[in-house]
Amino acid sequence: MPMLKSEDVRRKTPDQLRDDLANLKKEQFNLRFQKATGQLENTSRVREVRRDIARIKTVLGEKSRTASAS
């Protein structure tokens, strides 16, 4: 899964974002496990996943604030 673009994230519904977030957290767990066992090959993916998680959380927060303000 390539790094997400913020425009793509903003187009998604909150349910889709929560699904993506769950998948990214699973991937992050697996990457941490691979790193601990010395099997991690693509070390830059750890950083990408962490940033994608932050990007999704930011957009979810924005969407919930605009929904509650309306």
SEFIZA-3560 file (N, C-alpha, C; in Angstrom, 3 decimals):
REM SEFIZA-3560
<numar><xx>0.846</xx><yy>-1.177</yy><zz>0.000</zz><atom>N</atom></numar>
<numar><xx>0.000</xx><yy>0.000</yy><zz>0.000</zz><atom>CA</atom></numar>
<numar><xx>0.896</xx><yy>1.246</yy><zz>0.000</zz><atom>C</atom></numar>
<numar><xx>0.778</xx><yy>2.097</yy><zz>-1.027</zz><atom>N</atom></numar>
<numar><xx>1.613</xx><yy>3.292</yy><zz>-1.081</zz><atom>CA</atom></numar>
<numar><xx>1.147</xx><yy>4.345</yy><zz>-0.074</zz><atom>C</atom></numar>
<numar><xx>2.000</xx><yy>5.331</yy><zz>0.154</zz><atom>N</atom></numar>
<numar><xx>1.661</xx><yy>6.384</yy><zz>1.094</zz><atom>CA</atom></numar>
<numar><xx>0.419</xx><yy>7.137</yy><zz>0.619</zz><atom>C</atom></numar>
<numar><xx>-0.457</xx><yy>7.481</yy><zz>1.537</zz><atom>N</atom></numar>
<numar><xx>-1.704</xx><yy>8.160</yy><zz>1.203</zz><atom>CA</atom></numar>
<numar><xx>-1.462</xx><yy>9.643</yy><zz>0.986</zz><atom>C</atom></numar>
<numar><xx>-2.241</xx><yy>10.214</yy><zz>0.064</zz><atom>N</atom></numar>
<numar><xx>-2.197</xx><yy>11.652</yy><zz>-0.155</zz><atom>CA</atom></numar>
<numar><xx>-3.338</xx><yy>12.278</yy><zz>0.625</zz><atom>C</atom></numar>
<numar><xx>-3.123</xx><yy>13.481</yy><zz>1.125</zz><atom>N</atom></numar>
<numar><xx>-4.152</xx><yy>14.092</yy><zz>1.966</zz><atom>CA</atom></numar>
<numar><xx>-5.444</xx><yy>14.340</yy><zz>1.196</zz><atom>C</atom></numar>
<numar><xx>-5.362</xx><yy>14.618</yy><zz>-0.107</zz><atom>N</atom></numar>
<numar><xx>-6.602</xx><yy>14.823</yy><zz>-0.885</zz><atom>CA</atom></numar>
<numar><xx>-7.414</xx><yy>13.528</yy><zz>-0.935</zz><atom>C</atom></numar>
<numar><xx>-6.716</xx><yy>12.392</yy><zz>-1.094</zz><atom>N</atom></numar>
<numar><xx>-7.406</xx><yy>11.104</yy><zz>-1.129</zz><atom>CA</atom></numar>
<numar><xx>-8.063</xx><yy>10.807</yy><zz>0.213</zz><atom>C</atom></numar>
<numar><xx>-7.361</xx><yy>11.133</yy><zz>1.293</zz><atom>N</atom></numar>
<numar><xx>-7.891</xx><yy>10.881</yy><zz>2.632</zz><atom>CA</atom></numar>
<numar><xx>-9.133</xx><yy>11.737</yy><zz>2.872</zz><atom>C</atom></numar>
<numar><xx>-9.092</xx><yy>12.989</yy><zz>2.455</zz><atom>N</atom></numar>
<numar><xx>-10.223</xx><yy>13.900</yy><zz>2.692</zz><atom>CA</atom></numar>
<numar><xx>-11.473</xx><yy>13.504</yy><zz>1.910</zz><atom>C</atom></numar>
<numar><xx>-11.297</xx><yy>12.808</yy><zz>0.789</zz><atom>N</atom></numar>
<numar><xx>-12.455</xx><yy>12.389</yy><zz>-0.021</zz><atom>CA</atom></numar>
<numar><xx>-13.213</xx><yy>11.217</yy><zz>0.599</zz><atom>C</atom></numar>
<numar><xx>-12.579</xx><yy>10.502</yy><zz>1.501</zz><atom>N</atom></numar>
<numar><xx>-13.190</xx><yy>9.291</yy><zz>2.062</zz><atom>CA</atom></numar>
<numar><xx>-14.184</xx><yy>9.634</yy><zz>3.165</zz><atom>C</atom></numar>
<numar><xx>-15.114</xx><yy>8.706</yy><zz>3.385</zz><atom>N</atom></numar>
<numar><xx>-16.078</xx><yy>8.869</yy><zz>4.467</zz><atom>CA</atom></numar>
<numar><xx>-15.410</xx><yy>8.488</yy><zz>5.784</zz><atom>C</atom></numar>
<numar><xx>-15.977</xx><yy>8.948</yy><zz>6.911</zz><atom>N</atom></numar>
<numar><xx>-15.391</xx><yy>8.566</yy><zz>8.200</zz><atom>CA</atom></numar>
<numar><xx>-15.310</xx><yy>7.051</yy><zz>8.402</zz><atom>C</atom></numar>
<numar><xx>-16.298</xx><yy>6.295</yy><zz>7.908</zz><atom>N</atom></numar>
<numar><xx>-16.251</xx><yy>4.836</yy><zz>8.043</zz><atom>CA</atom></numar>
<numar><xx>-15.085</xx><yy>4.248</yy><zz>7.259</zz><atom>C</atom></numar>
<numar><xx>-14.871</xx><yy>4.746</yy><zz>6.049</zz><atom>N</atom></numar>
<numar><xx>-13.735</xx><yy>4.271</yy><zz>5.252</zz><atom>CA</atom></numar>
<numar><xx>-12.421</xx><yy>4.616</yy><zz>5.941</zz><atom>C</atom></numar>
<numar><xx>-12.362</xx><yy>5.807</yy><zz>6.536</zz><atom>N</atom></numar>
<numar><xx>-11.141</xx><yy>6.220</yy><zz>7.220</zz><atom>CA</atom></numar>
<numar><xx>-10.865</xx><yy>5.332</yy><zz>8.436</zz><atom>C</atom></numar>
<numar><xx>-11.912</xx><yy>4.986</yy><zz>9.168</zz><atom>N</atom></numar>
<numar><xx>-11.725</xx><yy>4.111</yy><zz>10.333</zz><atom>CA</atom></numar>
<numar><xx>-11.244</xx><yy>2.724</yy><zz>9.904</zz><atom>C</atom></numar>
<numar><xx>-11.766</xx><yy>2.236</yy><zz>8.777</zz><atom>N</atom></numar>
<numar><xx>-11.299</xx><yy>0.944</yy><zz>8.248</zz><atom>CA</atom></numar>
<numar><xx>-9.817</xx><yy>1.023</yy><zz>7.863</zz><atom>C</atom></numar>
<numar><xx>-9.455</xx><yy>2.095</yy><zz>7.159</zz><atom>N</atom></numar>
<numar><xx>-8.055</xx><yy>2.284</yy><zz>6.770</zz><atom>CA</atom></numar>
<numar><xx>-7.156</xx><yy>2.388</yy><zz>7.995</zz><atom>C</atom></numar>
<numar><xx>-7.635</xx><yy>3.097</yy><zz>9.012</zz><atom>N</atom></numar>
<numar><xx>-6.866</xx><yy>3.259</yy><zz>10.236</zz><atom>CA</atom></numar>
<numar><xx>-6.615</xx><yy>1.907</yy><zz>10.910</zz><atom>C</atom></numar>
<numar><xx>-7.642</xx><yy>1.074</yy><zz>10.957</zz><atom>N</atom></numar>
<numar><xx>-7.485</xx><yy>-0.255</yy><zz>11.563</zz><atom>CA</atom></numar>
<numar><xx>-6.462</xx><yy>-1.082</yy><zz>10.782</zz><atom>C</atom></numar>
<numar><xx>-6.541</xx><yy>-1.020</yy><zz>9.454</zz><atom>N</atom></numar>
<numar><xx>-5.590</xx><yy>-1.770</yy><zz>8.624</zz><atom>CA</atom></numar>
<numar><xx>-4.160</xx><yy>-1.272</yy><zz>8.820</zz><atom>C</atom></numar>
<numar><xx>-3.999</xx><yy>0.051</yy><zz>8.903</zz><atom>N</atom></numar>
<numar><xx>-2.663</xx><yy>0.611</yy><zz>9.093</zz><atom>CA</atom></numar>
<numar><xx>-2.101</xx><yy>0.250</yy><zz>10.464</zz><atom>C</atom></numar>
<numar><xx>-2.958</xx><yy>0.214</yy><zz>11.483</zz><atom>N</atom></numar>
<numar><xx>-2.480</xx><yy>-0.160</yy><zz>12.819</zz><atom>CA</atom></numar>
<numar><xx>-2.036</xx><yy>-1.620</yy><zz>12.840</zz><atom>C</atom></numar>
<numar><xx>-2.752</xx><yy>-2.484</yy><zz>12.106</zz><atom>N</atom></numar>
<numar><xx>-2.332</xx><yy>-3.887</yy><zz>11.992</zz><atom>CA</atom></numar>
<numar><xx>-0.987</xx><yy>-3.978</yy><zz>11.289</zz><atom>C</atom></numar>
<numar><xx>-0.853</xx><yy>-3.205</yy><zz>10.203</zz><atom>N</atom></numar>
<numar><xx>0.414</xx><yy>-3.216</yy><zz>9.468</zz><atom>CA</atom></numar>
<numar><xx>1.548</xx><yy>-2.698</yy><zz>10.351</zz><atom>C</atom></numar>
<numar><xx>1.270</xx><yy>-1.640</yy><zz>11.122</zz><atom>N</atom></numar>
<numar><xx>2.290</xx><yy>-1.097</yy><zz>12.013</zz><atom>CA</atom></numar>
<numar><xx>2.736</xx><yy>-2.144</yy><zz>13.037</zz><atom>C</atom></numar>
<numar><xx>1.775</xx><yy>-2.883</yy><zz>13.578</zz><atom>N</atom></numar>
<numar><xx>2.100</xx><yy>-3.945</yy><zz>14.531</zz><atom>CA</atom></numar>
<numar><xx>2.990</xx><yy>-4.992</yy><zz>13.870</zz><atom>C</atom></numar>
<numar><xx>2.615</xx><yy>-5.413</yy><zz>12.658</zz><atom>N</atom></numar>
<numar><xx>3.408</xx><yy>-6.423</yy><zz>11.943</zz><atom>CA</atom></numar>
<numar><xx>4.819</xx><yy>-5.922</yy><zz>11.634</zz><atom>C</atom></numar>
<numar><xx>4.926</xx><yy>-4.644</yy><zz>11.261</zz><atom>N</atom></numar>
<numar><xx>6.247</xx><yy>-4.083</yy><zz>10.981</zz><atom>CA</atom></numar>
<numar><xx>7.108</xx><yy>-4.048</yy><zz>12.233</zz><atom>C</atom></numar>
<numar><xx>6.503</xx><yy>-3.680</yy><zz>13.372</zz><atom>N</atom></numar>
<numar><xx>7.256</xx><yy>-3.674</yy><zz>14.631</zz><atom>CA</atom></numar>
<numar><xx>7.720</xx><yy>-5.082</yy><zz>14.983</zz><atom>C</atom></numar>
<numar><xx>6.854</xx><yy>-6.051</yy><zz>14.726</zz><atom>N</atom></numar>
<numar><xx>7.203</xx><yy>-7.448</yy><zz>15.010</zz><atom>CA</atom></numar>
<numar><xx>8.364</xx><yy>-7.883</yy><zz>14.116</zz><atom>C</atom></numar>
<numar><xx>8.298</xx><yy>-7.533</yy><zz>12.832</zz><atom>N</atom></numar>
<numar><xx>9.374</xx><yy>-7.882</yy><zz>11.903</zz><atom>CA</atom></numar>
<numar><xx>10.689</xx><yy>-7.229</yy><zz>12.327</zz><atom>C</atom></numar>
<numar><xx>10.606</xx><yy>-5.982</yy><zz>12.785</zz><atom>N</atom></numar>
<numar><xx>11.818</xx><yy>-5.288</yy><zz>13.211</zz><atom>CA</atom></numar>
<numar><xx>12.435</xx><yy>-5.986</yy><zz>14.419</zz><atom>C</atom></numar>
<numar><xx>11.583</xx><yy>-6.395</yy><zz>15.355</zz><atom>N</atom></numar>
<numar><xx>12.079</xx><yy>-7.044</yy><zz>16.568</zz><atom>CA</atom></numar>
<numar><xx>12.735</xx><yy>-8.387</yy><zz>16.263</zz><atom>C</atom></numar>
<numar><xx>12.234</xx><yy>-9.078</yy><zz>15.245</zz><atom>N</atom></numar>
<numar><xx>12.786</xx><yy>-10.391</yy><zz>14.913</zz><atom>CA</atom></numar>
<numar><xx>13.874</xx><yy>-10.304</yy><zz>13.841</zz><atom>C</atom></numar>
<numar><xx>14.192</xx><yy>-9.077</yy><zz>13.400</zz><atom>N</atom></numar>
<numar><xx>15.256</xx><yy>-8.897</yy><zz>12.420</zz><atom>CA</atom></numar>
<numar><xx>14.861</xx><yy>-9.240</yy><zz>10.997</zz><atom>C</atom></numar>
<numar><xx>13.564</xx><yy>-9.276</yy><zz>10.706</zz><atom>N</atom></numar>
<numar><xx>13.102</xx><yy>-9.635</yy><zz>9.366</zz><atom>CA</atom></numar>
<numar><xx>12.655</xx><yy>-8.440</yy><zz>8.539</zz><atom>C</atom></numar>
<numar><xx>12.725</xx><yy>-7.237</yy><zz>9.095</zz><atom>N</atom></numar>
<numar><xx>12.234</xx><yy>-6.043</yy><zz>8.404</zz><atom>CA</atom></numar>
<numar><xx>13.191</xx><yy>-5.652</yy><zz>7.289</zz><atom>C</atom></numar>
<numar><xx>12.681</xx><yy>-5.595</yy><zz>6.063</zz><atom>N</atom></numar>
<numar><xx>13.521</xx><yy>-5.220</yy><zz>4.920</zz><atom>CA</atom></numar>
<numar><xx>13.309</xx><yy>-3.763</yy><zz>4.532</zz><atom>C</atom></numar>
<numar><xx>12.041</xx><yy>-3.336</yy><zz>4.450</zz><atom>N</atom></numar>
<numar><xx>11.736</xx><yy>-1.973</yy><zz>4.017</zz><atom>CA</atom></numar>
<numar><xx>11.544</xx><yy>-1.099</yy><zz>5.256</zz><atom>C</atom></numar>
<numar><xx>12.635</xx><yy>-0.566</yy><zz>5.773</zz><atom>N</atom></numar>
<numar><xx>12.561</xx><yy>0.202</yy><zz>7.021</zz><atom>CA</atom></numar>
<numar><xx>11.811</xx><yy>1.522</yy><zz>6.854</zz><atom>C</atom></numar>
<numar><xx>11.786</xx><yy>2.078</yy><zz>5.664</zz><atom>N</atom></numar>
<numar><xx>11.095</xx><yy>3.354</yy><zz>5.453</zz><atom>CA</atom></numar>
<numar><xx>9.580</xx><yy>3.202</yy><zz>5.560</zz><atom>C</atom></numar>
<numar><xx>9.082</xx><yy>1.986</yy><zz>5.403</zz><atom>N</atom></numar>
<numar><xx>7.640</xx><yy>1.756</yy><zz>5.487</zz><atom>CA</atom></numar>
<numar><xx>7.102</xx><yy>2.070</yy><zz>6.883</zz><atom>C</atom></numar>
<numar><xx>7.936</xx><yy>1.872</yy><zz>7.912</zz><atom>N</atom></numar>
<numar><xx>7.527</xx><yy>2.170</yy><zz>9.292</zz><atom>CA</atom></numar>
<numar><xx>7.144</xx><yy>3.644</yy><zz>9.398</zz><atom>C</atom></numar>
<numar><xx>7.980</xx><yy>4.495</yy><zz>8.851</zz><atom>N</atom></numar>
<numar><xx>7.731</xx><yy>5.941</yy><zz>8.885</zz><atom>CA</atom></numar>
<numar><xx>6.497</xx><yy>6.304</yy><zz>8.073</zz><atom>C</atom></numar>
<numar><xx>6.338</xx><yy>5.710</yy><zz>6.883</zz><atom>N</atom></numar>
<numar><xx>5.175</xx><yy>5.989</yy><zz>6.038</zz><atom>CA</atom></numar>
<numar><xx>3.879</xx><yy>5.618</yy><zz>6.744</zz><atom>C</atom></numar>
<numar><xx>3.861</xx><yy>4.451</yy><zz>7.364</zz><atom>N</atom></numar>
<numar><xx>2.651</xx><yy>3.988</yy><zz>8.052</zz><atom>CA</atom></numar>
<numar><xx>2.322</xx><yy>4.916</yy><zz>9.206</zz><atom>C</atom></numar>
<numar><xx>3.333</xx><yy>5.304</yy><zz>9.965</zz><atom>N</atom></numar>
<numar><xx>3.105</xx><yy>6.211</yy><zz>11.099</zz><atom>CA</atom></numar>
<numar><xx>2.522</xx><yy>7.539</yy><zz>10.624</zz><atom>C</atom></numar>
<numar><xx>3.025</xx><yy>8.052</yy><zz>9.528</zz><atom>N</atom></numar>
<numar><xx>2.524</xx><yy>9.320</yy><zz>8.991</zz><atom>CA</atom></numar>
<numar><xx>1.118</xx><yy>9.174</yy><zz>8.411</zz><atom>C</atom></numar>
<numar><xx>0.846</xx><yy>8.030</yy><zz>7.758</zz><atom>N</atom></numar>
<numar><xx>-0.502</xx><yy>7.792</yy><zz>7.242</zz><atom>CA</atom></numar>
<numar><xx>-1.518</xx><yy>7.737</yy><zz>8.384</zz><atom>C</atom></numar>
<numar><xx>-1.133</xx><yy>7.087</yy><zz>9.490</zz><atom>N</atom></numar>
<numar><xx>-2.018</xx><yy>7.018</yy><zz>10.655</zz><atom>CA</atom></numar>
<numar><xx>-2.299</xx><yy>8.429</yy><zz>11.169</zz><atom>C</atom></numar>
<numar><xx>-1.267</xx><yy>9.244</yy><zz>11.271</zz><atom>N</atom></numar>
<numar><xx>-1.444</xx><yy>10.620</yy><zz>11.748</zz><atom>CA</atom></numar>
<numar><xx>-2.329</xx><yy>11.415</yy><zz>10.795</zz><atom>C</atom></numar>
<numar><xx>-2.131</xx><yy>11.222</yy><zz>9.493</zz><atom>N</atom></numar>
<numar><xx>-2.913</xx><yy>11.935</yy><zz>8.488</zz><atom>CA</atom></numar>
<numar><xx>-4.392</xx><yy>11.577</yy><zz>8.625</zz><atom>C</atom></numar>
<numar><xx>-4.688</xx><yy>10.292</yy><zz>8.778</zz><atom>N</atom></numar>
<numar><xx>-6.075</xx><yy>9.846</yy><zz>8.904</zz><atom>CA</atom></numar>
<numar><xx>-6.690</xx><yy>10.378</yy><zz>10.200</zz><atom>C</atom></numar>
<numar><xx>-5.949</xx><yy>10.308</yy><zz>11.301</zz><atom>N</atom></numar>
<numar><xx>-6.478</xx><yy>10.817</yy><zz>12.574</zz><atom>CA</atom></numar>
<numar><xx>-6.774</xx><yy>12.311</yy><zz>12.492</zz><atom>C</atom></numar>
<numar><xx>-5.921</xx><yy>13.060</yy><zz>11.806</zz><atom>N</atom></numar>
<numar><xx>-6.133</xx><yy>14.494</yy><zz>11.651</zz><atom>CA</atom></numar>
<numar><xx>-7.427</xx><yy>14.766</yy><zz>10.884</zz><atom>C</atom></numar>
<numar><xx>-7.613</xx><yy>14.068</yy><zz>9.774</zz><atom>N</atom></numar>
<numar><xx>-8.805</xx><yy>14.287</yy><zz>8.949</zz><atom>CA</atom></numar>
<numar><xx>-10.060</xx><yy>13.831</yy><zz>9.692</zz><atom>C</atom></numar>
<numar><xx>-9.986</xx><yy>12.711</yy><zz>10.415</zz><atom>N</atom></numar>
<numar><xx>-11.134</xx><yy>12.264</yy><zz>11.206</zz><atom>CA</atom></numar>
<numar><xx>-11.522</xx><yy>13.314</yy><zz>12.247</zz><atom>C</atom></numar>
<numar><xx>-10.524</xx><yy>13.906</yy><zz>12.892</zz><atom>N</atom></numar>
<numar><xx>-10.784</xx><yy>14.957</yy><zz>13.868</zz><atom>CA</atom></numar>
<numar><xx>-11.439</xx><yy>16.171</yy><zz>13.236</zz><atom>C</atom></numar>
<numar><xx>-10.951</xx><yy>16.555</yy><zz>12.066</zz><atom>N</atom></numar>
<numar><xx>-11.536</xx><yy>17.697</yy><zz>11.358</zz><atom>CA</atom></numar>
<numar><xx>-12.985</xx><yy>17.413</yy><zz>10.990</zz><atom>C</atom></numar>
<numar><xx>-13.227</xx><yy>16.206</yy><zz>10.477</zz><atom>N</atom></numar>
<numar><xx>-14.585</xx><yy>15.837</yy><zz>10.068</zz><atom>CA</atom></numar>
<numar><xx>-15.525</xx><yy>15.797</yy><zz>11.269</zz><atom>C</atom></numar>
<numar><xx>-15.057</xx><yy>15.312</yy><zz>12.403</zz><atom>N</atom></numar>
<numar><xx>-15.941</xx><yy>15.244</yy><zz>13.578</zz><atom>CA</atom></numar>
<numar><xx>-16.216</xx><yy>16.643</yy><zz>14.128</zz><atom>C</atom></numar>
<numar><xx>-15.240</xx><yy>17.543</yy><zz>14.036</zz><atom>N</atom></numar>
<numar><xx>-15.463</xx><yy>18.909</yy><zz>14.501</zz><atom>CA</atom></numar>
<numar><xx>-16.454</xx><yy>19.639</yy><zz>13.605</zz><atom>C</atom></numar>
<numar><xx>-16.347</xx><yy>19.449</yy><zz>12.282</zz><atom>N</atom></numar>
<numar><xx>-17.279</xx><yy>20.127</yy><zz>11.383</zz><atom>CA</atom></numar>
<numar><xx>-18.678</xx><yy>19.542</yy><zz>11.511</zz><atom>C</atom></numar>
<numar><xx>-18.765</xx><yy>18.234</yy><zz>11.780</zz><atom>N</atom></numar>
<numar><xx>-20.068</xx><yy>17.594</yy><zz>11.941</zz><atom>CA</atom></numar>
<numar><xx>-20.753</xx><yy>18.069</yy><zz>13.221</zz><atom>C</atom></numar>
<numar><xx>-19.977</xx><yy>18.260</yy><zz>14.290</zz><atom>N</atom></numar>
<numar><xx>-20.585</xx><yy>18.693</yy><zz>15.554</zz><atom>CA</atom></numar>
<numar><xx>-20.880</xx><yy>20.196</yy><zz>15.531</zz><atom>C</atom></numar>
<numar><xx>-20.174</xx><yy>20.943</yy><zz>14.697</zz><atom>N</atom></numar>
<numar><xx>-20.408</xx><yy>22.394</yy><zz>14.611</zz><atom>CA</atom></numar>
<numar><xx>-21.668</xx><yy>22.700</yy><zz>13.802</zz><atom>C</atom></numar>
<numar><xx>-22.080</xx><yy>21.773</yy><zz>12.937</zz><atom>N</atom></numar>
<numar><xx>-23.249</xx><yy>22.013</yy><zz>12.075</zz><atom>CA</atom></numar>
<numar><xx>-24.541</xx><yy>21.837</yy><zz>12.810</zz><atom>C</atom></numar>
//
